[in-house]
Amino acid sequence: MTPSALRKAVNAFSQYTQHQPDYYFVEGYLIGKVAINDIAEIHEWLPELFGDYTAIYRAQLEALMDLHEQCVSSLDGKNL
């Protein structure tokens, strides 16, 4: 998924959630969790980050999983 498509999908999902974080907040949150070695499953951090939501489209879920993987990859092997 291209970076712009990723941002668009994350923001599209976020606008219909309780907390409505923007893409960069989501990215920072995920990088922070990776940095402290808190590699939680998506079902654990999704409600923490977005609060209540009624539905998520497959493309939006895939975008969030892709972003999580990018955050893990970006810090993989770095000593923090």
C-alpha positions in Angstrom: 0.0 0.0 0.0 1.4 3.4 -0.9 2.1 5.9 1.9 -0.7 8.2 0.7 -3.2 5.3 0.5 -2.2 4.2 3.9 -2.8 7.7 5.4 -6.1 8.0 3.6 -7.4 4.6 4.9 -6.3 5.3 8.5 -7.8 8.7 8.5 -11.0 7.4 6.9 -11.4 4.9 9.7 -10.4 7.4 12.4 -13.1 9.9 11.6 -15.8 7.5 12.7 -14.3 6.5 16.0 -14.6 7.9 19.5 -11.1 9.4 19.8 -10.5 10.3 16.1 -6.7 10.4 16.2 -5.0 11.5 13.0 -2.5 9.4 11.1 0.6 10.9 12.6 -0.8 10.4 16.2 -1.5 6.7 15.3 2.0 6.3 13.8 3.6 7.9 16.9 1.6 5.7 19.2 2.6 2.6 17.4 6.3 3.6 17.2 6.1 4.3 21.0 4.7 0.8 21.7 7.4 -0.8 19.5 10.2 1.4 21.2 9.2 0.1 24.7 9.0 -3.4 23.3 5.2 -3.6 23.8 4.4 -5.7 20.7 0.7 -6.1 21.4 -1.9 -7.6 19.0 -4.1 -5.3 17.0 -7.2 -6.2 19.0 -5.4 -5.0 22.1 -4.3 -1.6 20.9 -7.1 -0.7 18.4 -9.6 0.2 21.2 -6.9 1.9 23.3 -6.1 4.2 20.3 -9.5 4.7 18.7 -12.0 4.1 21.5 -15.4 2.9 20.5 -16.1 2.2 16.8 -19.0 0.4 15.1 -17.3 -1.1 12.0 -14.0 -1.3 10.2 -13.6 -2.0 6.5 -11.1 -4.7 5.5 -8.9 -2.1 3.6 -8.8 0.1 6.7 -7.8 -2.9 9.0 -5.2 -3.9 6.5 -3.8 -0.3 6.4 -3.5 -0.3 10.2 -1.8 -3.7 10.2 0.6 -2.4 7.4 1.3 0.7 9.4 2.1 -1.4 12.5 4.4 -3.6 10.5 6.2 -0.5 9.1 6.7 0.8 12.6 8.1 -2.5 13.8 10.4 -2.6 10.7 11.6 0.9 11.2 12.9 0.2 14.7 13.9 -3.4 14.1 17.4 -4.0 15.4 17.9 -0.5 16.8 19.0 -0.1 20.3 16.8 2.5 22.0 
